[in-house]
Amino acid sequence: MDIHELCSRFGYREYMIERYLKLFGEERIIEFLEGNEQKLIPTIKVNTLRISREELYEKLTKKGFHLDPIPFIPDAFYVRHEPFSVGASTEYLLGYYYIQGAASMIPSMLLNANSQDLVVDMCAAPGGKTIQLAQAMKNEGILFALDLSRDRMKSLRSNLARCGVKNVIAIRMDAATLGELKMHGISKILLDAPCSGSGLIPSDPTRKMSRGYEDITSCSVTQLKLISVAINALEPGGELVYSTCSIEPEENEYVIDAVLNQFGVKLVDLGLTIGEPGLLETFGKHVAPDLKKARRLYPYLHRTEGFFVCKLKKME
């Protein structure tokens, strides 16, 4: 298969096509690349702190929106038709729902937080996952939302206020310094880690040319640091959900394989009805067989952003 022809046809940097050819093989690479050219269907998550799923459906359909339930996420819809921008409705401004990619709704759901938990969302802004966690906790208990960016923290606080979230303590800080807070009793952590974003190409085609291999390696170093901090902060028996919007093994399976070797943690079955198992061998590197419990989502297979997610439990 001619790599240069694929680069020219789809607009990728050469190293990316070389990698994807190894990952998907000649039989799937065209499907994968063509899948990245398809625009994703907008998706929204109902804010059950403000309104029920049925009430929101009725209000939006009366305005001409065509909604279909997302089968693998409760209280979420595909927006098949919007008479005007779904982010400009009165219901959106009132905090009845928020706009979020379907795959991005999965990590908070998997964490299974409740009002008895002390929860930390390590890279929280702009807040969709935090709001989802607050709903699961019924706006009770304590949820720490951390983010380093001043501008993103402004968005986070604005979204929390719009959606009526009351159990969040938002702190602008580097999540890598979580240990310095010396918090005890952290039972659940969500780490949607900073990544190269290769899974976002359907919504941001500039990533085909704007990211180099150095971005992948740099992100993997940051991710390993953050997840190590998270595991150290968890109480024994605590759980951590790790996710990225990257499809690169270095940012996903390799990171989790490293922490499985370094810490007393184990992977947990996710029980998802969507996604492919984690990759056990890529680029000549083998990882722990348990990584089959992780899940990968791809635009060409699942009509979501490219995504990786897994769940770890700290040994007691």
C-alpha positions, 0 to 999 in steps of 0.5 A: 500500500502506497503510504505517500498516496494515502498521505496525499489523499487524506491529508496526514503526516507520513509518520501517522499513516505508517503507524496506522498501517501497523495498527489497523493493517491494510484491510482496515486502514481505509475504513479507519481513515474514511471514518475520520472524514465523517462528521460525528452526530452531535450528542447531549447529556441530560442534566438530571439535577434540573430536569428529567429525561422525558421532560427535556425530550418533550421540550426539545422535540416541540422546538423541532429537534430530532433526538434518539437515545444513546443506547450505551449511555443513560439520559443522553441523546443523539441530536439527529436534527437541530432547527438551530444550534443545540447550544443556543436553546433556552433549555441549554442556557437554563442548564437542562443539558450539556453538549458532550461527545458520546465517548466522553460520557463513558468515564464518569458513568464507569466510576459509579460515584455516590454521595458517600464517596470522596471523589476527585476529577483530576483534569476537570475543565470544562466540566462535562464529566464533573457535572455527570459525577455530581448527578451520580452523587445526587449533588451530595458528598464531596467532589474535588474538580482540579484544573491548571488552566485559568481560562478553562477553570472559568469555563468549569465554574460557569458550567457548574453554576449553569447546571446547578452543581453544589457539591464541587470544590473547584481548585485551580492547580496542577493535578500532579501535585494532588498529593500535596493536599494530603487528603485522606479517604479518596475513594474514587478518582477520574483521570481524563488525561491530557493527550495528543487528541488523535481521536478528535480528528473527525471534529478537528482535522487540523490534528492530522498535521499539527501533532508530531510523534514528540507530542505522543511521547510528551503526553505519555510522560505526563499521563504516567506521572498523573496516574501514578499520583492518582494511585498514590492518593487513592485509599486501599480498595479505591477505584480510578477510571483512566481515559484519553481521546487518543488512539495511540498505544503509548498514551493508553495501553503502555501507560496502564501496563507500566502502572500494573507493574509498578503499583498494587492495582488491577484492571476491572471489567467494565461491562460496556456494550460498546468498544473493542478490547485493549490492544495487547501487542503493538509495534512489537511491544506486548502488554499485560493480558488483562488489558483486554479489559480496557475498551477502545472506540473508533469513529469508523466502528462506533461513530464516536470520537476515538477513545480509550478507557479502563478502570483500576482498583487499588489493592486493599 
